[in-house]
Amino acid sequence: MQSLWNDEEAAGFAAQGSLGLRVYSSQLLGRDPDLVLHGGGNTSVKGRLENVFGETEEVLYVKGSGWDLQTIAAPGFPPVRLAHLKRLASLSSLSDTDMMRELRLALLNPSAPTPSVEAILHALVPLRYVDHTHADAVVTISNSPNGEAILREIYGDEVLVLPYIMPGFILAKQVHEATRDVDWRRLRGIVLLHHGIITFDDDCRISYERMIELVSRAEDYLSARVGASPAGESRSANGTASDPDYRHLATLRRQASALMGAAVLARWDRSSTAKSFSALPDVADLIARGPLTPDHSIHTKPFGAVFGDDPLPGLEQYQRDYLAYFKRHAKDYHTCLDPMPRFGAWLGKGTIALGADCKRLQIVSDIVEHTTRAIQWGESLGGWTTLPKQDQFDLEYWELEQAKLRSSQTRPEFAGRVVLVTGAASGIGKACVDAFLAQGAAVAALDRNPEVETRWRSAQVLGIACDVTVAEQVRDALHRVVGWFGGIDVLVSNAGSFPASRRLESMDDDTWSHSLELNLTAHLRLLRDCTPFLQAGIDPSVVFIGSKNVPAPGPGAGAYSVAKAGLAQLARVAALELGGSGVRVNTLHPNAVFDTGIWTDEVLQQRASHYGLSVDEYKKHNVLGRQVRSSDVAAGALALAGSAFACTTGAQVPVDGGNERVI
Ligand SMILES: [Zn+2]
């Protein structure tokens, strides 16, 4: 592990004083997933602040909840009165709920985020900077049969090694007791078994680089005993995956959503590391033993599931195991959480992560990747050994975490649901992607234009360059979508084009057949290949983007109007055929949507003058006298796919401002 410290970069942060440097080295820690993952770890710096009375108070700037080290900024470090924190440490007991209230009471800024649960521990260290991570290598060694002895051997007496204890007040108490007579100037760090490691110094860089140095020593030990890091292996998918695998995955996701009581996403990791883990003969035993650090059980639950070729029995088994685990460890006041696994080994095929939305799916995926690697290391060190299940349970059912669950806000309508949009790079398709994203959906954005792959820099979007008229490209794209999000719930079949105007007597075969191919046949193929996934989807529905030309065709638009009329008929038959399996199929007929690539200023000017209108009049030339935008069509698609139209299928809805020829 290398220090990422860069003097030039650091100088920029140092201009904001010691808090600035704290921000900098916290980001450096956050950049290395082998040190911290998603909100894990915390850091602090001690300083002084003048209050409104002109008095100077000693404060601890400590990571606030909801911040991630990788992206943390100064407002992510709430200032807390140091004296109050130290006084709290002298109490003999304090519930974590009371501790959190006290932490907020001790804030010098009431609108700052809630300080980390480990704030008291940070306050107890009499040096300015404190860095705390959950470094994989250190925790992995502690999760082996002689872990404690190995860590003592690696670090000698420069590092204090403390037994596992729940984070929060009792951990602070433990450190308080253990360091009463310690010479802080000689101590280089503290290892918390099964949890993580702490370093500290009055100098920001030294504290950070000591973390790197101590963790590197653990990594060196591992690579000497175990060999090269499995992380060095290719993470890319390899081998073939069959159609039935993807269908099984989609069905698994639907059943998992039922266990969760809400739509969830699933991700299949087919990398060589994941596959080799899932192929271990004792994978069922290993996955049941416990997480890398108990902290992870909040995200992944303390054990995973095991799925066979058909993963459904594995899901049912997990539900039974989880309820039995709850019964064994729960007290009267605990409420059982959902029994949905957050991850599982799919025997010989890789691992599956499950999450309520894209963010949680990503967190689980990353933790699972690190955990499966650590388990394989731990096995080489003599056997993956984790804490007793009761400790894992205590973390999963920690009062602070349960309180968070109770206060969770309402989910956006499409959270946990997967929407596939074609023609997504521009116009109506792009507006649809944005509209579904805003409602929490995971969106697969397909377009012939490869820009679609990078347009949305969001974990919620999977952009795929795909020509919908090429059957193999469509099939591959669907497999990628299902592997990445777990299924397909909503199809917005939008890709199309408007051919050059041509009257029937001069229609050439190419224009005609290309229009039918793209504006009609490609929609059929996409629908056909999506059908098994839609049938396994959650409140599944299809929205076809038709055209006003269906009820009101125009001269010169034969190739387009005929294809779109066919599409309208295709939608009606699809509504009849798929209704039995709960898939709704509706069509929007937009007209005169001018904020798309086709309508340049020049074309607009030409068309407007053709009708003797100004451009503005031309844009609003409809019954309502209002301009129709891509976002209006997208709002229609969102509504049709949503619960407002739960009882509607086979509908043809105009989005045209009202057209005299249609009404
Ligand atoms: Zn921690």
Boltz pocket constraint, residues with backbone or C-beta under 6 A from the ligand:
constraints:
  - pocket:
      binder: B
      contacts: [[A, 41], [A, 42], [A, 132], [A, 133], [A, 134], [A, 167], [A, 195], [A, 196]]
      max_distance: 6.0
